[in-house]
Amino acid sequence: MNKYILVLTTVPNKEVGQNITKNLLKERLAACVTISAACESHYWWQEEISQEPEYILFIKTRNTLFMDLKEKILKLHPYEVPEIIALPILHGHSKYLDWIDKETKGKRKE
């Protein structure tokens, strides 16, 4: 199992992204969240192809925090079926990965 993950979710606007980001960081479920510039998503929804502007959140965290992080996103997200996917971080700069450990829940000296 990979210790670190990159979680992706899309949001309808920057304000929603900032709210989710603030909550994830406040609860130490993520060490860092990057909010993309506006992008365009094309997808199937309710038997039709849809096209909407969105923002992507790139959430850096530990694998052991995924379930809590997912639950928090589901509470705050306006979509009926939000994208919440985790990708393993196979390799990384050791000082950055140590920083993820230091800044996330369960590893901090409170």
N, C-alpha and C positions, 0 to 999 in steps of 0.2 A: 504494500500500500504506500502511496506517496504521501509524504508529510504535509506538503504545501499544495494549494490549488488556486486556480484562477477561476472565479465565478463570473459568469456573464448574465446580465439581465438587460432588457430594453425597457425604456420608459417613454411616455408620450410627450414629455416636455422637461425642460431643465429643472423646473421647480420641484417636480416629483422626484427627479434624480437627486437633487440636493437634499430633500427631506429624507429619502432612504439612506443616502450617504451619511448624513449627520447622525441618524439613529444607529447605523451599523458601527460607526466609529465610537460614538458615545458608550455603547455597550461592549466595546472591545471585541466585536465579532469580526472585524476586519482591521488590518494594519493600514491599508491604503485603498481608496476607491478613486479611480480615474473616470471622469465623465467626458465622453466623447463630444465632438462637435455634432451638430445636427446631421443626421444621415437619413436615408430613405429605405424603408423595409417593404418588401413585396412578399405576400404570403397568402395561403389559403385560410379563409375564415368563413364558416357557415355556408359552405358550398360555393363561395365566390372568391375570386382573386382580389385581394385588397392591397392598397398602397398607402402608406402613412409615413409622415416624418416621425422620427424617433431619435433618442439618444441612447448610447450604450454605456452601461456601468461595467467597468473592469475592476473586480473586487479581489484583492490579494489577501489570503487568509490561510489558516491551517485546516487540513482535512477534517480533523476532529470537531471543528466548529460548524461544519456544513449544515447539519440539521437545524441548529438554533438559528443560523443565518437565514436559511430557507424560510423558517417559520416567521421570522421578523419581516422578511421581504413580502411574504404572503399577506401579513397583517396590514402593511403600508401600501401595497401596490394596487392601483385602480383597475388593472386588467382582470378579466374573468379567468384567463389562463395565461399568466405571465411566463415568459421564458426565464427559467432558472437552471442553468447548466454549469457544471464544474469540469474543468480541464485540469489534469495533473500537471504540476510543474516538475519536469523531469530533472532539470539542472538549473542552477542559478548561482549568482555571486554569493558566496558564503556569508559575507557581512550583511547583505540584503536579507537573506533568509533568516539569519540570526535576529535581525531587526523585526521581521514578522513575528517571530517567537516572542520577543520582548514586548511588543505592542498589542498583543492579542490576549484575550481572556484566558485565565488559567496559567499563564506563564509570567504574569507581572507580579512585582512585589508591591502590593497595595498598601 
